Amino acid sequence: MNFTNSPFERMMKEKPRPQAPAENRPPRGSACYGCCYWRGIACVSCYKELLKAGAGGR
């Protein structure tokens, strides 16, 4: 039973379905490609380079 003639009323009665989150990966060819710390923006300091340097950083 509808209370109004609104086309959105049927949509509001539907149960929400959870959507899978979008894949969060850096663009191919960027300096951040392959970085496990990618959060949507480039870092101030490149963690990939720090991880390659090792614990001593030399």
PyRosetta script that sets phi, psi and omega in degrees:
from pyrosetta import init, pose_from_sequence

init()
pose = pose_from_sequence("MNFTNSPFERMMKEKPRPQAPAENRPPRGSACYGCCYWRGIACVSCYKELLKAGAGGR")
pose.set_psi(1, 130.0)
pose.set_omega(1, 178.0)
pose.set_phi(2, -102.8)
pose.set_psi(2, 143.3)
pose.set_omega(2, 178.7)
pose.set_phi(3, -95.8)
pose.set_psi(3, -22.5)
pose.set_omega(3, -179.3)
pose.set_phi(4, -133.0)
pose.set_psi(4, 176.9)
pose.set_omega(4, 175.8)
pose.set_phi(5, -97.4)
pose.set_psi(5, 12.4)
pose.set_omega(5, -177.2)
pose.set_phi(6, -69.3)
pose.set_psi(6, 134.0)
pose.set_omega(6, 176.6)
pose.set_phi(7, -70.3)
pose.set_psi(7, -13.2)
pose.set_omega(7, -178.4)
pose.set_phi(8, -86.8)
pose.set_psi(8, -11.5)
pose.set_omega(8, -178.1)
pose.set_phi(9, -63.0)
pose.set_psi(9, -42.7)
pose.set_omega(9, 178.3)
pose.set_phi(10, -62.0)
pose.set_psi(10, -40.6)
pose.set_omega(10, -179.3)
pose.set_phi(11, -66.4)
pose.set_psi(11, -35.2)
pose.set_omega(11, -179.6)
pose.set_phi(12, -71.5)
pose.set_psi(12, -21.5)
pose.set_omega(12, 179.3)
pose.set_phi(13, -81.3)
pose.set_psi(13, -18.9)
pose.set_omega(13, -178.1)
pose.set_phi(14, -69.4)
pose.set_psi(14, 148.3)
pose.set_omega(14, 175.4)
pose.set_phi(15, -76.6)
pose.set_psi(15, 135.9)
pose.set_omega(15, 179.4)
pose.set_phi(16, -68.3)
pose.set_psi(16, 139.0)
pose.set_omega(16, 177.6)
pose.set_phi(17, -108.6)
pose.set_psi(17, 126.2)
pose.set_omega(17, 178.7)
pose.set_phi(18, -65.9)
pose.set_psi(18, 138.8)
pose.set_omega(18, 178.6)
pose.set_phi(19, -103.4)
pose.set_psi(19, 147.0)
pose.set_omega(19, 177.3)
pose.set_phi(20, -68.7)
pose.set_psi(20, 139.1)
pose.set_omega(20, 178.7)
pose.set_phi(21, -65.7)
pose.set_psi(21, 147.5)
pose.set_omega(21, 178.8)
pose.set_phi(22, -66.3)
pose.set_psi(22, 148.2)
pose.set_omega(22, 179.4)
pose.set_phi(23, -66.8)
pose.set_psi(23, 131.4)
pose.set_omega(23, -175.8)
pose.set_phi(24, -108.7)
pose.set_psi(24, 87.3)
pose.set_omega(24, 179.9)
pose.set_phi(25, -129.9)
pose.set_psi(25, 147.3)
pose.set_omega(25, 176.8)
pose.set_phi(26, -69.3)
pose.set_psi(26, 154.5)
pose.set_omega(26, -179.8)
pose.set_phi(27, -64.1)
pose.set_psi(27, 145.6)
pose.set_omega(27, 178.9)
pose.set_phi(28, -63.7)
pose.set_psi(28, 134.5)
pose.set_omega(28, 178.8)
pose.set_phi(29, 93.5)
pose.set_psi(29, -9.6)
pose.set_omega(29, 178.7)
pose.set_phi(30, -82.4)
pose.set_psi(30, 165.8)
pose.set_omega(30, 179.3)
pose.set_phi(31, -66.3)
pose.set_psi(31, -23.2)
pose.set_omega(31, -177.8)
pose.set_phi(32, -88.8)
pose.set_psi(32, -3.3)
pose.set_omega(32, -177.5)
pose.set_phi(33, -60.8)
pose.set_psi(33, 125.8)
pose.set_omega(33, 179.9)
pose.set_phi(34, 92.5)
pose.set_psi(34, -1.2)
pose.set_omega(34, -180.0)
pose.set_phi(35, -80.1)
pose.set_psi(35, 131.6)
pose.set_omega(35, -179.2)
pose.set_phi(36, -81.2)
pose.set_psi(36, -6.6)
pose.set_omega(36, -180.0)
pose.set_phi(37, -100.1)
pose.set_psi(37, 10.8)
pose.set_omega(37, -178.2)
pose.set_phi(38, -62.5)
pose.set_psi(38, 127.5)
pose.set_omega(38, 177.7)
pose.set_phi(39, -128.6)
pose.set_psi(39, 23.7)
pose.set_omega(39, 176.1)
pose.set_phi(40, 105.1)
pose.set_psi(40, -16.8)
pose.set_omega(40, 177.3)
pose.set_phi(41, -136.9)
pose.set_psi(41, 159.4)
pose.set_omega(41, 178.8)
pose.set_phi(42, -71.5)
pose.set_psi(42, 148.7)
pose.set_omega(42, 179.9)
pose.set_phi(43, -80.4)
pose.set_psi(43, 160.1)
pose.set_omega(43, 174.5)
pose.set_phi(44, -72.1)
pose.set_psi(44, -42.4)
pose.set_omega(44, 177.3)
pose.set_phi(45, -119.2)
pose.set_psi(45, 133.2)
pose.set_omega(45, -175.4)
pose.set_phi(46, -75.7)
pose.set_psi(46, 114.6)
pose.set_omega(46, 179.4)
pose.set_phi(47, -69.2)
pose.set_psi(47, -30.5)
pose.set_omega(47, 178.8)
pose.set_phi(48, -60.2)
pose.set_psi(48, -44.2)
pose.set_omega(48, 179.7)
pose.set_phi(49, -66.9)
pose.set_psi(49, -38.3)
pose.set_omega(49, 178.4)
pose.set_phi(50, -66.4)
pose.set_psi(50, -36.4)
pose.set_omega(50, 179.0)
pose.set_phi(51, -69.5)
pose.set_psi(51, -35.6)
pose.set_omega(51, 178.2)
pose.set_phi(52, -68.6)
pose.set_psi(52, -32.6)
pose.set_omega(52, -176.0)
pose.set_phi(53, -66.9)
pose.set_psi(53, -27.4)
pose.set_omega(53, -180.0)
pose.set_phi(54, 93.5)
pose.set_psi(54, -174.9)
pose.set_omega(54, -175.6)
pose.set_phi(55, -71.2)
pose.set_psi(55, -35.9)
pose.set_omega(55, -177.6)
pose.set_phi(56, -77.9)
pose.set_psi(56, -25.1)
pose.set_omega(56, 179.3)
pose.set_phi(57, 77.3)
pose.set_psi(57, 14.3)
pose.set_omega(57, -179.5)
pose.set_phi(58, -113.9)
pose.dump_pdb("model.pdb")
